[in-house]
Amino acid sequence: MELAEAITWAAERMLGVLITIRSDGRPQSSDIVYCVDGGVFSISVTAGRAKTANLRRDPRAVLHISDEKAWSYVSLDGTVELLPVTTSADDATSDALVDYYERVTGDPHPDWQEFRRAMIEERRHIARFTPTSAAGQIHG
């Protein structure tokens, strides 16, 4: 499957499964919400979760996206870059989380100060997944 075709198809969706590698080599999967910009997928993650620890240790991952209505799926291999955990309402990660929220929901948050405060308390940051290859099948 062509990578560009897979990214275009995936960009029309926002739910997927991020598969990371545990320290013992076994896969670990997490349901995630993503948005795509310029072929790079942004995913909001929390510092204390297994997927985040896995990605810190080994940035290789698979992003699997399905569309059960059309028996279609795309499985993207790639690597992840983790932005720093947001620690201030005006840092770059906080701004990236605001952009992520608006892209995923399609609307601004009703209280950006509250949103940014919650992102700091939850120790959130952005995982940027860059796909390098794709497999799958896309039907109508």
N, C-alpha and C positions, 0 to 999 in steps of 0.2 A: 504494500500500500504506500502511496506517495505521502510523505510527511505533510506537505502543504494541504493536500486534500483532507487529511485527518484533522489538522488544526482548524481548518475552515469549518468542518462538521462539528468539532468539539466546541467551537466558539459560539455556536447556536444553542448550546446547553449550559448548565452550570453545576450539575451534580455529578460526582464521580467517586471513585475509590482510589485513594493514594496507598500504594504498597511500598513499604520501606523494608529494610533488612535489619533484623534483630542481631544482637551481638553473637548469637550462636549460628547465624546464617539463615535461619528460618524467616519466611516473609511475615510481615505484620500489616494488616489492612485497616484503613480508617475511612469511613464515609466523610466526604468533604464537599464544600461549595467552593467554586473557583470562578475567576473571570480571566479573560485573555486579552492581552495587549501586545501587538507586534509579535505574536507567536510565543510569548512567554505567559505562563499561567501563574496567577497570584492566588495564594491560599492563606487564609488567616489561621495561625496556629498558636497554641499556648506553650509557654516555656517548659512546663512540667510534664507534658504528655509523652507517651512512648514514641510516637512518630517523630517528635521533635528531637528526642535523645538519639533515636536511630539516625536521623538525618545529620546531626552534629558529628556522629561517628563515621557515617558513610553517606555521602550526598546522592548516591545512586537511588533511583526510584522508578516506579511504574505508575502512570496515571491511567486508570481504566474507566472508560465512559460507555454506558449502555443506553440504548433506546429500545425498550421492550416492545413498543408499538410496531416497530419496523424490523425486529430481529437484527438490529444493527449494533455494532460496538467498535470502539477504537481503543487500542492499548498502546500507550505512548511510553517508550523508554527515554530516560533522560536523567538530568542531575538537578539538584536543588541548591540554591543559595539562600541562606537564612539572613534576613535583615536583623539588626540588633533588636532586642526586646525594647518596647517603648517605655521610657522612664519619665518623659516630660510631655505635657500637652502640646508643645511646639517643636518636638523633634521630628526628624524625617520619617521615622517609622509610624508615628502617630498620623502624620499627613498621608502616608501610604495606606493606613488602615481606613482613614476617611474616604479616600478614593476607592478602595476596595468595597466598602459598605455601599457607596453610591452606585457603583457599577453592578453589584450583585442585586441590590434591591430596586434600583431604578429611581430612587427617591432620596432626598436629603434626610438625615436623622432629625427628629424634632428638637433635640437638645445636644448640640455638638460638645459642649463642655462636659455634660454627663457622659456622653459616649467616650470621649477621650479619657476621662477619669476611670471609667470602667475598663478600658483597654490597658491602662497602667496597672490597675488592681489585678486584672486577670493575667498579667505578664504576657501580653500578646505581641506577636510580631508577624511578619509576612514571610512565607516560603515562596520563593520564585522558582518555578519548575520550568526548565528549558528542555524541550523534547529533542532527541537526536534521531529517533527512528519511530516508525509506526507499523502496527499490524492490525488487522481487523477486516470487517466487511460492512459496507454501507448499502442499505437497500432503501429505495424510495423514501 
